[in-house]
Amino acid sequence: MDVGGPHGAMAPPPSPVGWAQRRWHAMRRKRDEQARVAAVGGAVRAHAGAMWFNGGVLLMAVAGHAAGFLAFKAGLFGDGPVQAEDGRNMEDPAPAVC
């Protein structure tokens, strides 16, 4: 007589204790999964925040260099327009060498 199952034995009927244990472990698995999702989500937010901060630092560095270049090129700081090492003005044309 075939009573079912792979080994020929019938499965015992579900008990209330077994049902409660299954529910308990299912809730624990879900809680653990939610905790992992929250931890990974927090890590991703921290990483994105650091990258945005680094992007802002990069933009400020580029803007500062551009402003400094324009300020010094206009002669706002120092003795005026930049002088070459040989003493001639940088706006003067270079002497022709033949």
N, C-alpha and C positions, 0 to 999 in steps of 0.2 A: 504494500500500500504506500503510495507517494503522499507524504505529509507536507511537502514544500521545503524550500530553502536549499542551499547548495549541498548540504551534508545530510539532507533527509530529516532534519529536526525542525520542529515548529518553533517560531519565535515566541517568547513569552509575551503575554498581554502587557501593554504599557501600564505602569503603575503611577500613582500620583507623585511618588517621590522621584521617579525617573523624569517625569514631566517637569517638576520644579527644578531639578538639577540642570536639565537642558536649557530651561529659561534662564537660570542663573548664569550659566556659562555663556550663553548667547549675549546676555546683557554685558558681561565682563569683556567679551571680545569686542563688542561695539564701543564700549567705553575706552578700551585700550586703543582701538583704531582712531577714535575721535581725538584722543590725546596725541597720537602720532601726527595726525593731520594738523592739529593746532601747533605742534612744535615745528613741523616743517614750514607751515605758513608763517610763523614768527621768524624763522630763519630767512625765508625768502624776503620778507618785508625788511629785515635788518640789512640784508645784502643790497636790496634795491635802494634803500636809504643811503647806504654808503656810496653806491655808484652815483646817485644823484648829487651827493655832496661833492664827490670827486669831479663830476661834470661841471658843477658850479665853480669849483676852484680853478679848473682849466679855463673856463670862460673869463673869469676875473684876471687870470694871469695873462691871457692873450689881450684883453682890453687894457690892462696896465702897461704892457709892453708897447702897444700901439699908441697910447696916450703919451708915454715917455718919449717914444720916437718922434712924435709930432711936436712935443714941447721943446725938445732939444734941437730938432731941425729948424724950428722957427726962431731959435735963439732966445727963448724965455729964461734960460739958465746959463750962467757963465758969462763970458766976455762978448758974446755975439755969435755970429755964424762960425761953424767949425772950421778950424784952420788945418791945412795939411802939414805934414812933418817938415816940409821944406819952407814953410812960412807963407806960402801963397794961399789965397782964398779958394775954398772948394768950388765956388761958382765960376771961377776963372777957367777958361779952357786950358787944357794941358798943352805944354809946349810941343811943337811938332819935332819929332826926331827923324832926321833923314839919313 
